[in-house]
Amino acid sequence: MSEKAQATVPFLIVAIALFLILYLYLLPLPEKCKLLPELKECKSITEAEVEGRKEILVSESPGFLAPQERYAIYNIKPAEIFNQEEIEIATILENVRVSKEWFESDEKKGVFSIREKSKEVRLFIYVNEAQGKLKVTITPRASYIIGGKGIKEIVIPSSMLDELNIVRLSVSTPLTPFQTNYYEIEKVIVKEVYSLTEHVIEREIEMKQNLSELNGSNLFFRADCLTKERLTVSINDKIIKKETICGEALFGITDNIAEKNKLVFSSDGNYIIDTIKIDLKFEKKEYPIYYFNIEEYKAVEEGTIFAMLKLEFDSSEEKELSAYINKKALEIETNKLEYKTRINDYLVEGQNSIQLIPRKEVKIKSLKVYLE
């Protein structure tokens, strides 16, 4: 290093030290005490006195603020309403021999069940060889006698059957003790005709929004009508529409909507209902606007006076909100109990305004704008 450069270094150090001393000397006492609390003149100053030296421009307690919601849409699971006949076929016995002598008999049993909405049951008995009469007993009310070879059909009303039924096959007694009556049976088939129905479909919908600010609500869906029967639409036990609906449908339900809702579609016909939606529209929320004047604007603009925004919260949960200072957004995200920042660049000469708009629910204990 040259002798000239070496001579310059002490000068720079002295100059920086003199600048810092001058800066601290000119610094207002409250700020000086924040940086150097051990100074003698700071020993007697209290926090209240420091606070009292600030020029308070706004001091409010906004309290609980909820975010603005303009629209909400609830998508609801599709619904299918139907009324149709179905057929179920089951084999309950195969390759069996039923016989009867005077002192000995060989009977056979088969089991089948029917549905609650069974309309008719038919029993088909495939007989290859036969001698005598075949008795078919299901219940005391359903007992039949058949004879001969071939396919034998027995029609049994569902009203004469139980949910679970036992088919008993037995043969009549022969005329002499030296004879044997018998039936060689290939198979026994049960054919059941039953109704498959779903007349009523219910959907539960719970609203998450504050409905006191609701401005309008609609129910929308698209219906494929496969029959001419009417479709009944109700919400919270009040019928909205009862007619044949084919294609898109839109109904106003503002007066019927609640926090917990039951949407019901019902019909004696066949409908496929999809694209079911409930939309909510809310009134525009008005958040308070706080006004204040800046009389020392030049000092604020030059930065010799700090304009500060201070917020105090009731919890350490994550807070998200926007502070609109003269309609310019200051985005705030914090999990601290206190938030403080300079806002010199947001202010204008004369009247100013600040408005807090939350992006999440938040409780603000204190809002202050002050000069220091």
Protein Blocks (a to p, Z undefined) as FASTA:
>chain_A
ZZklmmmmmmmmmmmmmmmmmmmmmpcfklmmmmmmmbmklmmpcfklmmmmpccfbdcd
ebjaddddfbdcddddddddddddddddddfbghiaddddfkbccdddddddddfklfbd
cdddddfbdgdjddddfbfmlccddededjddddddfklpcfbdcddddddddfbfkbcc
ddddfbdcdddddddddfbccdddddfbdfklpgbdcdddddddfbfbdcdddeehiafb
dcddehjddddfklmgcfbdcdddddfbdcddehiacddddddddddddddddfklmlmm
nopaccddddddfbfcdcdddddeehiacddddfbfbdcddfklmpcehjaddddddfbd
cddfbdcdddZZ
